[in-house]
Amino acid sequence: MTWILPRRWRNAFMLAVSLAFYAMWRPLCSVFLLWIAGVSYAGGLLATKCGKRRQAGLAACLALMLLPLAFYKCIAPADAIVLAALHACGLGLDFNGLNWMIPAGLSIYTLQAVGYVADVARGKVPREQSLLNHALYLSFFPTVLSGPINRSFDLMPQFREHRLGFDKTLAGSGARLVVWGMFLKVAVADRFGIYTSGVFGHAMSHNGFSLLFAQVCYLFQMYCDFAGYSYIAQGCGRLLGIDLKANFSQPLFAMGAGEFWHRWHMALSGWLRDHVYIRLGGSRCSKWRTCFNIMVTFVASGCWHGGTVCYVAWGLVNGVLVTLSHALPLKQWRRHVPARVAVTAVTLVLMAMNLTFFQSNYIQIFTQLFTAPFNAFHIMLPAYSVHATSVMCYMAFTFVVVMLRDVQAEWQVLKLPRPVSLAGYGIVVILILLIGVIDSGQFIYVKF
């Protein structure tokens, strides 16, 4: 439909589609999206003005944009405190709390809006003249629920040029990205999710090595789930003539936590680098101040993911790991294959263990991990896994498929002829239909 419309109508049509798509999730939550769009547009206008009240006005706009996000991030711990108080009083009352009210994508479009106002205020981008284009930038339907977080200097110029339309080259690569993203989500992540949820749900019945293996599988599941969504969003954008930035760059090959975060969720990492880390002084300070800046940045990342203690702890551990990785001579080790493999393996294990904070029973999992017998290389499958061999063979098969594609993307070891490549994507489609968990739940990152 978009392709056949006159160019001057395409942005308006896509805005209507994006708002309708968002309203289908929870209609009342559209109020927050429109609120953020209006306030950030006014903030961009204010940022171009001069005068004594400019800074106060910008601070007020930022506060008004961040207020809904801060409120909803405090809901989860507030619910937990109320429930604990009721149970302490002997009341066995349980309730869903206010978590059901949290607007989907609020974290995503709030950061986009704040980044836009900050970039305009610093003169990095011009103020957007069109409210329609600005609203489309915040609500673009492929990214509004789970990102990636778009930067105004990447996306706004494309909307101004009315690039929404059919582009043969972009459409071809976009279709391939959508297929690969669907494979990562329904045929890999959701299959691994069946295994990891079974292990974490019965953590006390597993040995230490089994839990560690499940943690590594959860890292791989999270990667395939979120990268799958990012590829689908990027592919949908390309089908419409919009080139969205990549969000992942083979993070499973990272040496050290610092490089891991340069490759994982690059949109969020870039936003935090520009608007938190660099604003605090970045690495242009003393050694201890740089460490402090890193810790504050990752604590902010933890608070962005959720307002509970477990997310703050996750951010703190990430900050410590990144600080330590900066102190190690990783560039020297990169030249030695055994050292590189060892450092990469340790990096992935540490990052996988840190992701355990995302589990509701993380205390139980960590307790069992460090107190239960380790029984190296003895993996205990969940009780429901009747066909243990087939479960492990399938997980190994999909892991190899994903890693082979990442190896090709990382080092360009083999460039397949076009017919062979198309045949490969045809096989991927067949695998999606045959082994994909089509009726699976939502993408993991929607809840953030």
C-alpha positions as CSV (number, residue, x, y, z in Angstrom):
1,M,0.0,0.0,0.0
2,T,2.8,2.4,0.9
3,W,4.6,1.9,-2.4
4,I,1.6,3.1,-4.5
5,L,0.9,6.2,-2.5
6,P,2.3,9.6,-3.6
7,R,5.5,10.4,-1.8
8,R,4.0,13.3,0.2
9,W,1.4,11.0,1.7
10,R,3.6,8.1,2.7
11,N,4.8,9.5,6.0
12,A,1.2,10.3,7.1
13,F,0.1,6.9,6.1
14,M,2.9,5.2,8.0
15,L,2.2,7.3,11.1
16,A,-1.4,6.2,11.0
17,V,-0.4,2.6,10.6
18,S,2.2,2.9,13.4
19,L,-0.3,4.4,15.9
20,A,-2.9,1.8,15.0
21,F,-0.3,-1.0,15.5
22,Y,0.6,0.5,18.9
23,A,-3.0,1.0,19.9
24,M,-3.7,-2.7,19.2
25,W,-1.4,-3.5,22.1
26,R,-3.1,-1.4,24.7
27,P,-5.2,1.4,23.4
28,L,-5.0,3.7,26.4
29,C,-1.2,3.5,26.4
30,S,-1.2,5.5,23.1
31,V,-1.7,8.5,25.4
32,F,1.8,8.2,26.7
33,L,3.3,7.9,23.2
34,L,1.5,11.0,22.0
35,W,2.5,12.8,25.2
36,I,6.2,12.0,24.7
37,A,5.9,13.0,21.1
38,G,4.3,16.4,21.9
39,V,6.7,17.2,24.8
40,S,9.8,16.3,22.9
41,Y,8.7,18.3,19.8
42,A,8.2,21.3,22.1
43,G,11.6,20.6,23.7
44,G,13.3,20.6,20.3
45,L,11.7,24.0,19.6
46,L,12.8,25.3,22.9
47,A,16.3,24.0,22.4
48,T,16.8,26.3,19.4
49,K,15.8,29.4,21.4
50,C,18.1,31.7,23.3
51,G,17.6,33.3,26.7
52,K,18.0,32.7,30.4
53,R,15.0,30.4,30.6
54,R,16.3,28.0,28.0
55,Q,18.0,25.7,30.4
56,A,15.1,25.7,32.9
57,G,12.7,25.0,30.1
58,L,14.8,22.1,28.7
59,A,15.1,20.6,32.2
60,A,11.3,20.8,32.6
61,C,10.8,19.1,29.2
62,L,13.2,16.3,30.1
63,A,11.5,15.8,33.5
64,L,8.1,15.6,31.8
65,M,9.4,13.0,29.4
66,L,11.1,10.9,32.0
67,L,8.3,11.1,34.6
68,P,6.2,8.3,33.1
69,L,9.2,6.0,32.7
70,A,10.4,6.7,36.3
71,F,6.8,6.1,37.6
72,Y,6.4,2.7,35.9
73,K,9.9,1.5,36.8
74,C,9.0,2.1,40.4
75,I,5.8,0.0,40.1
76,A,7.4,-3.4,40.3
77,P,9.3,-2.8,43.6
78,A,6.3,-1.0,45.1
79,D,4.1,-4.0,44.3
80,A,6.6,-6.3,45.9
81,I,6.8,-4.2,49.1
82,V,2.9,-4.1,49.4
83,L,2.7,-7.9,48.9
84,A,5.5,-8.5,51.5
85,A,3.7,-6.2,54.0
86,L,0.4,-8.0,53.5
87,H,2.0,-11.4,54.0
88,A,3.8,-10.1,57.1
89,C,0.4,-9.1,58.5
90,G,-0.9,-12.6,57.9
91,L,-2.9,-11.7,54.9
92,G,-2.5,-14.2,52.1
93,L,-3.9,-11.7,49.6
94,D,-2.3,-11.8,46.1
95,F,-2.9,-9.4,43.3
96,N,-1.5,-8.5,39.9
97,G,-0.5,-5.0,41.0
98,L,-0.1,-2.3,38.5
99,N,2.4,-4.1,36.2
100,W,-0.3,-4.8,33.7
101,M,-0.6,-1.0,33.1
102,I,3.0,-0.5,31.9
103,P,2.9,0.8,28.4
104,A,4.8,-1.4,25.9
105,G,7.8,0.3,24.4
106,L,7.8,3.2,26.9
107,S,11.5,2.7,27.6
108,I,12.3,2.7,23.9
109,Y,10.5,5.8,22.7
110,T,11.4,7.8,25.8
111,L,15.1,7.3,25.2
112,Q,14.6,8.3,21.6
113,A,12.8,11.4,22.6
114,V,15.3,12.4,25.2
115,G,18.2,11.8,22.8
116,Y,16.5,13.9,20.2
117,V,16.1,16.9,22.5
118,A,19.6,16.5,23.8
119,D,21.1,16.3,20.3
120,V,19.2,19.4,19.2
121,A,20.3,21.3,22.3
122,R,23.9,20.5,21.5
123,G,23.6,21.4,17.9
124,K,24.3,17.8,16.6
125,V,21.0,17.7,14.6
126,P,18.7,20.4,13.3
127,R,15.2,20.7,14.9
128,E,12.6,18.7,13.1
129,Q,10.1,21.2,11.5
130,S,7.4,18.6,10.9
131,L,5.4,17.3,13.9
132,L,4.2,14.4,11.7
133,N,7.8,13.3,10.9
134,H,8.8,13.6,14.6
135,A,5.8,11.5,15.7
136,L,6.7,8.9,13.1
137,Y,10.3,8.8,14.3
138,L,9.1,7.9,17.8
139,S,6.3,5.5,16.8
140,F,7.7,3.7,13.7
141,F,5.9,0.4,14.1
142,P,8.8,-2.0,13.5
143,T,10.8,-0.5,16.4
144,V,8.2,1.0,18.8
145,L,7.7,-2.1,21.0
146,S,11.3,-3.4,21.5
147,G,13.6,-1.2,19.5
148,P,16.3,-0.9,18.4
149,I,16.5,2.6,19.8
150,N,16.7,4.9,16.8
151,R,18.9,8.0,16.7
152,S,17.5,11.2,15.2
153,F,20.5,11.8,12.9
154,D,20.0,8.3,11.4
155,L,16.2,8.2,10.9
156,M,14.9,11.7,10.6
157,P,16.8,12.5,7.3
158,Q,15.2,9.4,5.7
159,F,11.7,10.5,6.7
160,R,12.4,14.1,5.4
161,E,13.4,12.6,2.1
162,H,10.2,10.5,1.9
163,R,12.2,7.4,1.3
164,L,9.3,5.2,2.4
165,G,8.8,3.1,-0.7
166,F,10.0,0.2,-2.7
167,D,13.8,-0.2,-3.2
168,K,14.8,-3.4,-4.9
169,T,18.1,-3.8,-3.2
170,L,16.8,-2.8,0.3
171,A,13.7,-5.0,-0.1
172,G,15.8,-8.1,-1.0
173,S,18.1,-7.7,2.0
174,G,15.1,-6.9,4.1
175,A,13.2,-10.0,3.2
176,R,16.3,-12.1,4.1
177,L,16.6,-10.4,7.4
178,V,13.0,-11.0,8.3
179,V,13.4,-14.7,7.4
180,W,16.6,-15.0,9.5
181,G,15.0,-13.1,12.4
182,M,12.0,-15.4,12.4
183,F,14.3,-18.4,12.4
184,L,16.2,-17.1,15.4
185,K,13.1,-16.4,17.3
186,V,10.7,-19.3,16.7
187,A,13.1,-22.1,15.7
188,V,16.0,-21.3,18.1
189,A,15.2,-19.0,21.0
190,D,11.9,-20.5,21.8
191,R,13.2,-24.0,21.6
192,F,16.1,-23.1,23.9
193,G,13.5,-21.4,26.1
194,I,11.6,-24.6,26.7
195,Y,14.8,-26.1,28.1
196,T,16.0,-23.1,30.1
197,S,12.7,-22.5,31.7
198,G,12.4,-26.1,32.7
199,V,15.8,-26.0,34.4
200,F,15.4,-22.6,36.1
201,G,11.9,-23.5,37.2
202,H,13.3,-26.5,39.1
203,A,16.7,-25.2,40.0
204,M,17.0,-27.1,43.3
205,S,16.9,-30.5,41.5
206,H,19.9,-29.7,39.2
207,N,23.6,-29.9,39.9
208,G,26.0,-27.0,39.5
209,F,27.2,-27.9,36.0
210,S,23.6,-28.4,34.7
211,L,22.7,-24.9,36.0
212,L,25.8,-23.4,34.4
213,F,25.0,-25.0,31.1
214,A,21.4,-23.7,31.3
215,Q,22.8,-20.2,32.0
216,V,25.0,-20.3,28.9
217,C,21.9,-21.6,27.0
218,Y,19.9,-18.7,28.3
219,L,22.5,-16.2,27.0
220,F,22.2,-17.9,23.6
221,Q,18.4,-17.8,23.9
222,M,18.4,-14.1,24.8
223,Y,20.8,-13.4,21.9
224,C,18.6,-15.2,19.4
225,D,15.4,-13.8,20.7
226,F,16.4,-10.1,20.8
227,A,18.6,-10.3,17.7
228,G,15.7,-12.1,16.0
229,Y,13.4,-9.2,16.8
230,S,16.1,-6.6,15.7
231,Y,16.6,-8.4,12.4
232,I,12.8,-8.5,11.8
233,A,12.5,-4.8,12.6
234,Q,15.5,-4.0,10.4
235,G,14.1,-6.1,7.6
236,C,10.6,-4.5,7.8
237,G,12.2,-1.1,7.6
238,R,14.1,-2.0,4.5
239,L,11.0,-3.4,2.8
240,L,9.6,0.1,3.3
241,G,12.8,1.8,2.1
242,I,14.1,2.7,5.5
243,D,17.6,1.6,6.5
244,L,17.7,0.9,10.2
245,K,21.0,0.5,12.0
246,A,22.1,-3.0,13.0
247,N,21.7,-3.8,16.7
248,F,24.0,-6.8,17.0
249,S,27.5,-7.6,15.6
250,Q,28.4,-11.2,16.5
251,P,28.6,-10.6,20.3
252,L,29.4,-14.3,21.0
253,F,32.9,-13.6,19.6
254,A,33.6,-10.8,22.0
255,M,36.8,-10.7,24.1
256,G,36.0,-9.1,27.4
257,A,32.8,-7.4,28.7
258,G,33.7,-4.1,27.1
259,E,33.8,-5.5,23.6
260,F,30.7,-7.6,24.4
261,W,28.7,-4.4,25.0
262,H,30.1,-2.8,21.8
263,R,28.6,-5.7,19.9
264,W,25.4,-6.4,22.0
265,H,22.4,-4.1,21.9
266,M,24.5,-1.5,20.2
267,A,21.6,1.0,20.0
268,L,21.3,1.2,23.8
269,S,25.1,1.0,24.3
270,G,25.5,3.9,21.9
271,W,22.8,6.0,23.6
272,L,24.3,5.4,27.0
273,R,27.8,6.2,25.8
274,D,26.7,9.5,24.2
275,H,24.2,10.8,26.8
276,V,25.5,9.3,30.1
277,Y,29.2,8.1,29.9
278,I,30.6,11.0,27.8
279,R,28.5,13.6,29.6
280,L,30.1,12.4,32.9
281,G,33.5,12.9,31.4
282,G,34.0,9.5,29.7
283,S,37.6,8.3,29.6
284,R,39.1,11.9,29.6
285,C,39.3,11.8,33.3
286,S,41.5,10.1,35.9
287,K,41.5,6.3,36.1
288,W,39.3,6.2,39.2
289,R,36.8,8.8,37.7
290,T,36.6,6.7,34.5
291,C,35.8,3.6,36.5
292,F,33.1,5.7,38.3
293,N,31.7,6.8,35.0
294,I,31.5,3.2,33.8
295,M,29.7,2.1,36.9
296,V,27.2,4.9,36.8
297,T,26.5,4.2,33.1
298,F,25.7,0.5,33.7
299,V,23.7,1.2,36.8
300,A,21.6,3.5,34.6
301,S,21.3,0.7,32.2
302,G,20.1,-1.6,34.9
303,C,17.5,1.0,36.1
304,W,16.3,1.3,32.5
305,H,15.7,-2.4,32.3
306,G,13.8,-2.5,35.6
307,G,13.4,-0.7,38.9
308,T,14.1,-3.7,41.1
309,V,17.2,-4.6,43.0
310,C,18.1,-7.5,40.7
311,Y,18.4,-5.2,37.7
312,V,20.6,-2.7,39.6
313,A,22.8,-5.7,40.7
314,W,22.9,-6.8,37.0
315,G,24.1,-3.3,36.1
316,L,26.7,-3.2,38.9
317,V,28.2,-6.5,37.9
318,N,28.3,-5.4,34.2
319,G,30.1,-2.2,35.3
320,V,32.7,-4.3,37.3
321,L,33.3,-6.7,34.4
322,V,33.7,-3.9,31.9
323,T,36.1,-2.0,34.2
324,L,38.2,-5.2,34.6
325,S,38.2,-5.9,30.8
326,H,39.7,-2.4,30.3
327,A,42.5,-3.2,32.7
328,L,43.5,-6.4,30.8
329,P,45.9,-6.5,27.8
330,L,43.2,-8.0,25.5
331,K,44.7,-6.5,22.4
332,Q,47.9,-8.5,22.9
333,W,45.9,-11.7,23.6
334,R,43.9,-11.2,20.5
335,R,46.9,-12.3,18.4
336,H,47.1,-15.7,20.0
337,V,44.3,-18.1,19.1
338,P,44.3,-20.2,22.3
339,A,44.3,-17.0,24.5
340,R,41.5,-15.5,22.4
341,V,39.4,-18.6,22.6
342,A,39.9,-18.9,26.3
343,V,39.1,-15.2,27.0
344,T,36.0,-15.3,24.8
345,A,34.7,-18.4,26.6
346,V,35.3,-16.9,30.0
347,T,33.5,-13.7,28.8
348,L,30.5,-15.6,27.6
349,V,30.3,-17.6,30.9
350,L,30.5,-14.5,33.0
351,M,27.9,-12.6,30.9
352,A,25.6,-15.7,31.0
353,M,25.9,-15.9,34.8
354,N,25.1,-12.2,35.1
355,L,21.9,-12.7,33.1
356,T,20.6,-14.9,35.9
357,F,19.5,-11.8,37.6
358,F,16.7,-11.6,35.0
359,Q,15.2,-14.8,36.5
360,S,12.6,-14.3,39.3
361,N,14.3,-17.0,41.5
362,Y,17.9,-15.8,40.9
363,I,18.8,-16.2,44.5
364,Q,17.8,-19.8,44.5
365,I,19.7,-20.4,41.2
366,F,22.9,-18.8,42.5
367,T,22.7,-20.7,45.8
368,Q,22.3,-24.0,44.1
369,L,25.0,-23.2,41.5
370,F,27.7,-22.5,44.1
371,T,26.6,-25.1,46.8
372,A,25.4,-28.2,44.7
373,P,27.9,-30.8,43.5
374,F,29.3,-29.6,40.2
375,N,29.5,-33.0,38.4
376,A,31.4,-31.7,35.4
377,F,29.9,-32.5,32.0
378,H,26.9,-34.2,33.6
379,I,23.9,-32.3,32.3
380,M,20.5,-33.1,34.0
381,L,17.6,-32.5,31.7
382,P,14.2,-31.3,33.0
383,A,11.8,-34.1,34.1
384,Y,9.5,-33.5,31.1
385,S,12.3,-34.1,28.6
386,V,11.5,-37.7,27.6
387,H,13.6,-37.7,24.5
388,A,16.8,-36.4,26.0
389,T,19.0,-37.3,23.1
390,S,16.8,-35.6,20.5
391,V,16.5,-32.4,22.7
392,M,20.3,-32.1,22.9
393,C,20.8,-32.9,19.3
394,Y,18.3,-30.3,18.2
395,M,19.9,-27.6,20.4
396,A,23.3,-28.5,19.1
397,F,22.1,-28.4,15.5
398,T,20.5,-24.9,15.7
399,F,23.5,-23.6,17.7
400,V,25.9,-24.7,14.9
401,V,23.6,-23.1,12.2
402,V,23.6,-19.8,14.0
403,M,27.3,-19.9,14.7
404,L,28.1,-20.7,11.1
405,R,26.2,-17.6,9.9
406,D,27.9,-15.5,12.5
407,V,31.3,-16.8,11.6
408,Q,30.6,-15.9,7.9
409,A,29.5,-12.5,9.0
410,E,32.5,-11.9,11.3
411,W,35.3,-13.0,9.0
412,Q,33.7,-13.3,5.5
413,V,35.2,-16.8,5.2
414,L,32.8,-17.9,2.4
415,K,30.7,-15.9,0.0
416,L,28.0,-18.2,-1.4
417,P,26.7,-17.8,-4.9
418,R,23.3,-16.2,-5.1
419,P,21.4,-19.4,-6.1
420,V,23.0,-21.3,-3.2
421,S,22.2,-18.4,-0.8
422,L,18.5,-18.3,-1.9
423,A,18.3,-22.1,-1.5
424,G,19.7,-21.7,2.0
425,Y,17.0,-19.2,3.0
426,G,14.4,-21.6,1.5
427,I,15.6,-24.3,3.8
428,V,15.5,-21.9,6.7
429,V,11.8,-21.2,5.9
430,I,11.1,-24.9,5.9
431,L,12.8,-25.3,9.2
432,I,10.7,-22.5,10.6
433,L,7.5,-24.3,9.5
434,L,8.7,-27.7,10.7
435,I,10.3,-27.0,14.0
436,G,9.4,-23.5,14.9
437,V,7.4,-22.8,18.1
438,I,4.8,-20.9,16.2
439,D,2.4,-20.4,19.2
440,S,5.2,-19.1,21.4
441,G,5.0,-16.1,23.7
442,Q,6.1,-12.5,23.1
443,F,9.6,-11.4,22.5
444,I,11.6,-11.2,25.8
445,Y,12.6,-7.5,25.4
446,V,9.0,-6.4,25.1
447,K,8.8,-6.4,29.0
448,F,11.7,-4.0,29.2
